[in-house]
Amino acid sequence: MLASWRRLSPMARREALEAYLALSPWLFGFVVFTAIPIGVSIFLSFTQWTIVEQPTWIGADNYVRMFTRDPLFWQALKVTGLFVLISLPLKLVLGLALALLLNNRLPGMNFFRTVFYIPAVISGVAVSLMWMWLLQPDTGVVNTLLDAVGVKGPNWFWDKDWALPSVALMSVWKVGGSAIIYLAGLQNIPAQLYEAAEIDGAGKWGRFWRITIPLLTPTIFFQLIIEMIDSFKIFTEAFVITQGGPLKSTYFYMLYFYEEAFRNFNMGYASALALFLTLIILATTIFINYTSKRWVYYESE
Amino acid sequence: MWYRSRKISLVLFALLMLIPFGAVTLAQDVVTIEWWTVNSEEYSEEVQRALVEQFNAEHPNIQVNITVLPESGFTERMTATLGAGSGAPDVAFFWDNNWFPQALDLTSYIEADPDLDPSMYFEGFWNTRAVWQDKVVGLPLGVGANFVMYNKDVFDEMGVAYPSPDWTTEDYIATATALTDPDQRRWGGDRPRGPFRAIWRNYGAFPYSDDSTTIDGYLNSDAAVASYTWLWDLVASGATPTPADIEILGTEGTGPIDLFLAGRLAMATLNQGHMLTAIESGVNFGIVPEPQVVGNERYVNAFSLTASIWAGTAHPAEAYEWLSYWVGPEGQRFLMDNGHLFPSLPDVLADHANADKDYVQAFFAVLELRQVAEWVNAHPCNGTVLRAAVDAWDLVNLGEIGRDDIKATLDSLVDPAQQALDECVARLGA
């Protein structure tokens, strides 16, 4: 590194120094608020630490417990995995569908774009409380409407089979945020491609599959990664509404992590849980990134 | 000349060196005690600041610096500072048992204090909130308890006799059923907020053995089955709101006070704060303890807040001076007279403005019962085991199992609960 530094011209050295100087606030923030906490967390995952007492080194026992002696860990992992599998495709598809609708050139479209984006900026706690009211089995709006058309609505959050789909439904409601990103992607697709396809006789469906989807794949790829991470981190809804119940049907991984860290003050084990989730997210991201070579198309290609 | 100027320089140097010592001596005359507290219904920020002013005026050598934190952020901030080992306040609430290792042992200070004696406090609260692992880790501020509040007007309207303090768990279901009126969308009573609280104890049920080794025979004991069966009967009676109703219609996590005030609940398990709210609202109510099981010892879910001195304080004597003032007779009387505190000192509590009212007398009687907290505080793994065994609670509350399935359900939870107990005991001790 020193040799390459010496090979630089004085002007290049000055530019490099200036670049590092400009980067230094970010570097400082990264080291202090990200790199060091991650390092400490890795260390703590090999300890038993109740916060107010000194950490005790216990080797890999937290990880051994996680995989061999902790049914709650497997339950939390199963519930979270199911939630990702249910909510992620829904959010991707419905986000795109909404973006396609919002991409129409109709009067008042900006108003609708704003309206659909609002759920994305409302506090998660407020949204949770609102959905509790909407899905109340006896007096909630949803079941009242279902009742009006002769359908007996389920007990939603208070039913072991419906609680998880209810949380998934809530997360889908916030799809306006991703729709805006899709919309930006849609508007970046050159109009002349559609015109050329139309001249060639392509119908709406054909234009959608052969132009829109391929050129939108970078956006879909981005959304897939972001929404996947977001789904794995689901917490507020369960914390506010279900507390993981009933019958642990919404006992999400982050809720388990929270209880271990901040209710049981079992920071060592909580660190191990956090690291394992990070590894899952990392592995899934690498896998998606790997497959992206086959299905993501960039304009430059 | 040279000698003279050197002499002057030395004198000047010596004087300069003395300045900081002089400053330190002056500063040591007044010791500042950092006190973290919260704003609550029982003691508002204003009242607490007035108490500090009074203390500071009476103790010119000690100045208490009050920091009032929101209740929601207090736990996080205390945990963070105690974990960091620096920056914690000299005196504060130590309301989480996990903080007790960092509390100063007050035994020697209390022994040397002629004005403060443990026998001044309610024995149950002293045992559960002041003593931890044979050390005195703090003093209990205020008292609170759960009891059943009943709406006398609803009872009169329905022609149902008021409950008596010696009522039983069966009486509870029968009374709640008689008071339920679907036409008026009114329930007779509410459900317990969790298993192994007062009513479970009244049945003699404990989640595991007293030596923290065994689940089998405890979580699934006859007493536990009886208490869950009682819950099952209560749920099946239709005389109580469902968990969904409570979550939607109740706005407080501490009990369905709003439903009670609205006349939608004829009986509700509430606390002394709710009692004050009911008085303000003009509700005609009475109070009885949670129902008993004949022949068994009776328990109450009672609580108090531990106020402690941080073990890392630089001024333990002055901190004790403030702590014993705040949580001693003088401070608690001040907070009672100027706020809404129910003191943990029976002699002071006896002077409460409403002490002659029948419901306050009933509340005082509840305070004398044996406390659920005795078990909970002595068993740090209680919460972990209950979390592993929560399925039985859910199944009964949701009406998912039959009455005869309770024993089998509890049996099925023995293994996961035992696993949770073993892991927790290895970590936190028995």
Contacts between the chains, C-beta under 8 A, distances in Angstrom:
chain1	res1	chain2	res2	distance
A	48	B	427	6.0
A	50	B	98	6.0
A	50	B	428	7.8
A	51	B	79	5.6
A	51	B	82	7.0
A	51	B	83	4.1
A	51	B	98	7.1
A	52	B	79	7.4
A	52	B	82	4.7
A	52	B	83	5.9
A	52	B	98	6.1
A	52	B	99	5.7
A	52	B	101	5.6
A	52	B	102	4.9
A	53	B	101	5.6
A	65	B	423	6.4
A	69	B	419	6.0
A	69	B	423	6.4
A	70	B	419	7.7
A	70	B	423	7.4
A	71	B	388	7.8
A	71	B	416	5.2
A	71	B	419	6.9
A	72	B	387	7.5
A	72	B	388	7.0
A	72	B	420	7.8
A	132	B	247	6.4
A	132	B	248	6.1
A	133	B	248	6.3
A	136	B	244	5.9
A	136	B	245	8.0
A	136	B	248	4.6
A	137	B	242	7.7
A	137	B	244	5.3
A	138	B	244	7.2
A	138	B	245	7.0
A	139	B	248	7.3
A	140	B	248	7.8
A	155	B	244	6.7
A	155	B	398	8.0
A	157	B	244	7.3
A	158	B	242	7.0
A	158	B	243	5.9
A	158	B	244	4.3
A	158	B	398	7.0
A	159	B	398	7.4
A	160	B	394	7.5
A	160	B	398	7.2
A	160	B	400	7.3
A	241	B	247	7.7
A	245	B	390	7.1
A	245	B	394	5.4
A	246	B	243	7.9
A	246	B	394	4.4
A	246	B	397	7.7
A	246	B	398	5.7
A	247	B	391	5.5
A	247	B	394	4.8
A	247	B	395	6.9
A	247	B	398	7.8
A	247	B	400	7.8
A	248	B	390	7.4
A	248	B	391	7.0
A	259	B	387	7.4
A	262	B	76	7.8
A	262	B	79	7.9
A	263	B	383	7.4
A	264	B	383	7.2
A	264	B	384	6.5
A	265	B	79	7.5
A	265	B	98	4.6
A	266	B	427	6.8
